[in-house]
Amino acid sequence: MKIGILSDDYLPALGGAELYAYNLAKFLNENGHEATIFTFAPSDGGPERSGIKVVRVPWSWKPAKYFHFWKMLLGFAKEQDILHTIDSYKIGFYSTLASMLKRKPLFNTTEGRGILDLPGENWKFKMVHDMYRASTLKRAYANIHACWEFDRIGKRIAPKNRHVYMPNPVDDIFFKTDSSLARPSDYPQGKKIILTVRRLVPKNGIQYLVRALPEIRRRIPEVHYLAIGTGRAEEAIKKLAVDLGVADIITFKGAVKNEELRPYISHADVVVFPSSAEATSLACTEVLASGKAVVASSIGGYPELIEDGKNGLLVKLFDREDSDYDAPFDLPQERIDLITEAVCKILGDDALRADLGRNARERIEKEFSWRVNGPKIVALYRESLAGK
């Protein structure tokens, strides 16, 4: 089969949608199919990762460029047997139109930006967002949801369509425990390492971990925190670290390519995900596949990945279970203390840390790998073609 994967964003940018598109294309190509990615995202000038074919058409409303976009999109759609959009956002809307015009089955994997309700946005933005979301969900042969929260929203908007719960799969062959990897030079010797692999934006909650660091350091003086990622809250988080007197135990690494993360994960002692909104976080599944101990907020899809006390620790940072992108910059001290307790518990107990990591790896292998879930997507593709 020839499958066209459409995503607003793609590598070298890093995020859930970008990595899902990459991993889906990689799985399909390795299993005898022909996958090509169509995206608005510009190239970094280098070769495409894993030799995947990518059509990059930057978005523009300028008439000549808009006409060129449509020409490229319709030509792309015509060559495919299946169209699979990653996110019911802008690319989802145009994928919907292309699938109708070229009579191609459409699949949709939902991501947070396109599926979640957006309270507080102005009415014009909300109207466009709702149009993108509804058109994609209603047109898709199957909507693949990475968490039950997305599944509930999808069924509310398109009750007659097929909705499939399938957590975002991970490449568990690539992300595996490997202590032989060289320790990154960013990790000071003799220190216990806290790691985050998150964009520095409010909803990812890095500010909450920084607020917990003074007490974590008081209890465990040999601690060091390394933050991988960049984002619009970076300067505010760095200032917070200075104000709290913990800037000396933090390394802001910046962006790291996904394929270069393994040494950082392998030599971390605990990886923290204090988010206010998340589906089945690909970053979290990669860490769990690497056999590492995790602390995560009990929000969105994290409880579907983590059984508290068995393959990670969950902390209740909010009085809700559903995701919310409108994250405050601060939380009540008792919520910050929950992060402190969980992180210190893992850092102070070698046996617990090992048990959590081992159980995490075992669960990923059984339920969340591409080897398990990839064939399920292919079966849906075949079913849609058989019914044409």
Beta strands, then each sheet from edge to edge (+ up, - down):
strand 1: 2-7
strand 2: 34-39
strand 3: 53-56
strand 4: 82-86
strand 5: 106-109
strand 6: 142-145
strand 7: 163-165
strand 8: 192-197
strand 9: 223-228
strand 10: 250-254
strand 11: 270-273
strand 12: 294-297
strand 13: 313-315
sheet 1: 3+ 2+ 1+ 4+ 5+ 6+ 7+
sheet 2: 10+ 9+ 8+ 11+ 12+ 13+
end
